[in-house]
C-alpha cells in the first residue's frame, strides 16, 4: 500500500501511484482508502474526508478512522449474519469472527457460489466442516494478479482463528506463521 497524498496521511492508494502522479483529487483508478480499509467510493466522499482531515487534529481524525472502521465492520457482521441465517449455518464465535474478518477484507468471499459459501451451506447445519474446503474458501491472497505474502499471512491468521479459536496470537510475518505451524495456505 502506498501513501497517495502527503498532506492527507490517512488517505491511501492500494495501487502503485509512482507511474501516475497524485493529483490531489479523487481518482477512481487509484482505489483510495481512508484509515483502516475504508474504500472511498466516489469524489463526494473523498471531498468530505479530505475536508475533515484538513480541519481536524490528529486525535479527532484517529477517532473518525475508528468510527469508519466500526461502521465497515458492522456491514461485514450484517452480511455474515444474513448468510448464516438464510442458509441455516451454525458457527462457533471464533468461526464467525474469522469469516467476518475475511469478508471485511474481501466482501466477495461469502456467497452461495464461493468455496467458503458452498462448504458452509453443505455442512453448516452440523458444524462438521471439511478443513480443506474451508482453507480453499480463505485463499484470497492476490492483489492486482500477484500473490502477496501479507495476504497469505492474514488469511492464515484468520484460519487459525477459525480452527483453533486463537484470539491471543496474531503472527505478523511469514516466518512467524510458518514457525507457529499455522500455514494452512502455503507461501
C-alpha positions, 0 to 999 in steps of 0.5 A, spaced: 500 500 500 502 506 498 501 513 501 497 517 495 497 524 498 502 527 503 498 532 506 492 527 507 496 521 511 490 517 512 488 517 505 491 511 501 492 508 494 492 500 494 495 501 487 502 503 485 501 511 484 509 512 482 507 511 474 501 516 475 502 522 479 497 524 485 493 529 483 490 531 489 483 529 487 479 523 487 481 518 482 477 512 481 483 508 478 487 509 484 482 505 489 483 510 495 482 508 502 481 512 508 484 509 515 483 502 516 480 499 509 475 504 508 474 504 500 472 511 498 467 510 493 466 516 489 469 524 489 463 526 494 466 522 499 473 523 498 471 531 498 468 530 505 474 526 508 479 530 505 475 536 508 475 533 515 482 531 515 484 538 513 480 541 519 481 536 524 487 534 529 490 528 529 486 525 535 479 527 532 481 524 525 484 517 529 477 517 532 473 518 525 478 512 522 475 508 528 468 510 527 469 508 519 472 502 521 466 500 526 461 502 521 465 497 515 465 492 520 458 492 522 456 491 514 461 485 514 457 482 521 450 484 517 452 480 511 455 474 515 449 474 519 444 474 513 448 468 510 448 464 516 441 465 517 438 464 510 442 458 509 441 455 516 449 455 518 451 454 525 458 457 527 462 457 533 464 465 535 471 464 533 468 461 526 464 467 525 469 472 527 474 469 522 469 469 516 467 476 518 474 478 518 475 475 511 469 478 508 471 485 511 477 484 507 474 481 501 466 482 501 466 477 495 468 471 499 461 469 502 456 467 497 452 461 495 457 460 489 464 461 493 468 455 496 467 458 503 459 459 501 458 452 498 462 448 504 458 452 509 451 451 506 453 443 505 455 442 512 453 448 516 447 445 519 452 440 523 458 444 524 462 438 521 466 442 516 471 439 511 478 443 513 480 443 506 474 446 503 474 451 508 482 453 507 480 453 499 474 458 501 480 463 505 485 463 499 484 470 497 491 472 497 492 476 490 492 483 489 492 486 482 494 478 479 500 477 484 500 473 490 502 477 496 505 474 502 501 479 507 495 476 504 497 469 505 499 471 512 492 474 514 488 469 511 492 464 515 491 468 521 484 468 520 484 460 519 487 459 525 482 463 528 477 459 525 480 452 527 483 453 533 479 459 536 486 463 537 484 470 539 491 471 543 496 470 537 496 474 531 503 472 527 505 478 523 510 475 518 511 469 514 516 466 518 512 467 524 506 463 521 510 458 518 514 457 525 507 457 529 505 451 524 499 455 522 500 455 514 494 452 512 495 456 505 502 455 503 507 461 501 
